[in-house]
Amino acid sequence: MRFVLAILLFMNLVFMPLGNRVEAQTPIVLAFSQLVEFVRADHSVSFCTHPANDEQSRTVGLMFQETMPERGGMFFDFQKADIVHMWMRNTVLPLDMVFIGADLRVVKIVQNTKPFSLAIISSDVAARYVLEINAGAAERHDVRVGDMVRLAATKCSLP
């Protein structure tokens, strides 16, 4: 009887993680609806983003997403300004992370983050928002530290 229990316990330990792994690898369906615009006197560019406004959506983020439109992204609202810490756990796509203060000014940009990395990516200064976009998009669209951000009331959509 102990032998049978030992085998069942062993099988449970071996196969249980496989079931969890399959479920965990299903990415969320992105609903691009929040327009985020970067504005300077000589330049503006907008991204249509999936809002991450609650704990669950902020925790999952872009995990397991394999593609994202060029002007798409995920917009995290942490509800208050603080030092923000992000990572790339289970994130397939390399990203640019744009940290934005409570005053809606870009305070830091981290370019070309490493997929699947557990290294902490910090805002270093207080930030309320983070925009995750495709790696290189910040440079391609001339997004800079100091840019003002406008959160448009207008809904947006991407294919």
KOLLOPA-826711 format. One record per residue (C-alpha): residue in three letters; x, y, z. Coordinates in steps of 0.2 Angstrom, whole numbers, plus 5000, padded with zeros to 4 digits. Example, Ala and Ser with C-alpha at 12.3 -4.5 7.8 and 13.67 -1.06 7.14 Angstrom:
('ALA' (5062 4978 5039))
('SER' (5068 4995 5036))
! end
This chain:
('MET' (5000 5000 5000))
('ARG' (5014 5012 5004))
('PHE' (5022 5008 4987))
('VAL' (5006 5013 4978))
('LEU' (5004 5029 4988))
('ALA' (5023 5033 4984))
('ILE' (5020 5031 4966))
('LEU' (5004 5041 4966))
('LEU' (5013 5055 4975))
('PHE' (5027 5054 4963))
('MET' (5016 5055 4948))
('ASN' (5007 5070 4956))
('LEU' (5023 5079 4958))
('VAL' (5029 5076 4941))
('PHE' (5013 5079 4931))
('MET' (5005 5093 4941))
('PRO' (5017 5106 4935))
('LEU' (5013 5102 4917))
('GLY' (4995 5106 4919))
('ASN' (4999 5122 4927))
('ARG' (5011 5127 4914))
('VAL' (4999 5124 4900))
('GLU' (4986 5135 4908))
('ALA' (4999 5149 4913))
('GLN' (5005 5150 4895))
('THR' (4989 5156 4888))
('PRO' (4991 5175 4885))
('ILE' (4977 5187 4889))
('VAL' (4967 5194 4874))
('LEU' (4973 5211 4872))
('ALA' (4959 5224 4870))
('PHE' (4968 5240 4863))
('SER' (4957 5254 4869))
('GLN' (4967 5267 4879))
('LEU' (4975 5281 4868))
('VAL' (4992 5287 4875))
('GLU' (5000 5301 4866))
('PHE' (5018 5308 4869))
('VAL' (5018 5327 4865))
('ARG' (5032 5340 4863))
('ALA' (5032 5357 4854))
('ASP' (5039 5349 4838))
('HIS' (5032 5331 4839))
('SER' (5018 5320 4844))
('VAL' (5015 5301 4843))
('SER' (5002 5290 4850))
('PHE' (5000 5272 4855))
('CYS' (4984 5262 4856))
('THR' (4986 5252 4872))
('HIS' (4978 5238 4883))
('PRO' (4975 5246 4900))
('ALA' (4982 5236 4915))
('ASN' (4973 5245 4929))
('ASP' (4970 5231 4942))
('GLU' (4982 5220 4951))
('GLN' (4978 5204 4940))
('SER' (4981 5213 4924))
('ARG' (4997 5221 4930))
('THR' (5004 5205 4937))
('VAL' (5001 5195 4920))
('GLY' (5005 5210 4909))
('LEU' (5012 5204 4892))
('MET' (5017 5187 4897))
('PHE' (5017 5174 4883))
('GLN' (5011 5187 4870))
('GLU' (5020 5183 4854))
('THR' (5016 5198 4844))
('MET' (5010 5216 4846))
('PRO' (5006 5229 4833))
('GLU' (5020 5242 4830))
('ARG' (5009 5256 4838))
('GLY' (5001 5245 4852))
('GLY' (5007 5242 4870))
('MET' (5001 5239 4887))
('PHE' (4998 5254 4899))
('PHE' (5000 5251 4917))
('ASP' (4992 5263 4930))
('PHE' (4999 5260 4948))
('GLN' (4986 5272 4955))
('LYS' (5000 5282 4964))
('ALA' (5018 5287 4961))
('ASP' (5032 5277 4968))
('ILE' (5047 5268 4963))
('VAL' (5041 5255 4951))
('HIS' (5049 5238 4948))
('MET' (5046 5227 4933))
('TRP' (5053 5211 4926))
('MET' (5052 5201 4910))
('ARG' (5046 5184 4918))
('ASN' (5037 5174 4904))
('THR' (5038 5188 4892))
('VAL' (5042 5183 4875))
('LEU' (5044 5200 4866))
('PRO' (5058 5211 4870))
('LEU' (5051 5228 4875))
('ASP' (5054 5246 4878))
('MET' (5048 5252 4895))
('VAL' (5043 5270 4897))
('PHE' (5041 5276 4915))
('ILE' (5029 5291 4917))
('GLY' (5027 5301 4933))
('ALA' (5011 5307 4941))
('ASP' (5013 5324 4932))
('LEU' (5012 5314 4915))
('ARG' (5030 5317 4911))
('VAL' (5042 5303 4904))
('VAL' (5054 5301 4918))
('LYS' (5064 5286 4911))
('ILE' (5065 5274 4896))
('VAL' (5073 5257 4897))
('GLN' (5075 5251 4879))
('ASN' (5076 5233 4873))
('THR' (5073 5223 4888))
('LYS' (5078 5205 4888))
('PRO' (5064 5192 4886))
('PHE' (5061 5180 4901))
('SER' (5074 5189 4912))
('LEU' (5070 5190 4930))
('ALA' (5082 5205 4932))
('ILE' (5073 5219 4941))
('ILE' (5070 5234 4929))
('SER' (5067 5250 4940))
('SER' (5060 5267 4937))
('ASP' (5074 5274 4949))
('VAL' (5062 5289 4952))
('ALA' (5044 5290 4957))
('ALA' (5032 5284 4942))
('ARG' (5014 5281 4942))
('TYR' (5013 5274 4925))
('VAL' (5023 5262 4913))
('LEU' (5020 5260 4895))
('GLU' (5027 5244 4887))
('ILE' (5029 5244 4869))
('ASN' (5039 5234 4856))
('ALA' (5058 5235 4858))
('GLY' (5065 5249 4848))
('ALA' (5048 5258 4846))
('ALA' (5053 5272 4858))
('GLU' (5068 5277 4847))
('ARG' (5058 5274 4830))
('HIS' (5044 5285 4836))
('ASP' (5056 5298 4845))
('VAL' (5049 5296 4862))
('ARG' (5060 5305 4875))
('VAL' (5063 5308 4893))
('GLY' (5054 5324 4897))
('ASP' (5040 5322 4884))
('MET' (5022 5326 4891))
('VAL' (5010 5312 4890))
('ARG' (4991 5315 4886))
('LEU' (4979 5301 4891))
('ALA' (4965 5304 4878))
('ALA' (4947 5301 4882))
('THR' (4945 5295 4865))
('LYS' (4945 5276 4863))
('CYS' (4956 5269 4850))
('SER' (4957 5252 4842))
('LEU' (4970 5241 4833))
('PRO' (4967 5225 4822))
! end
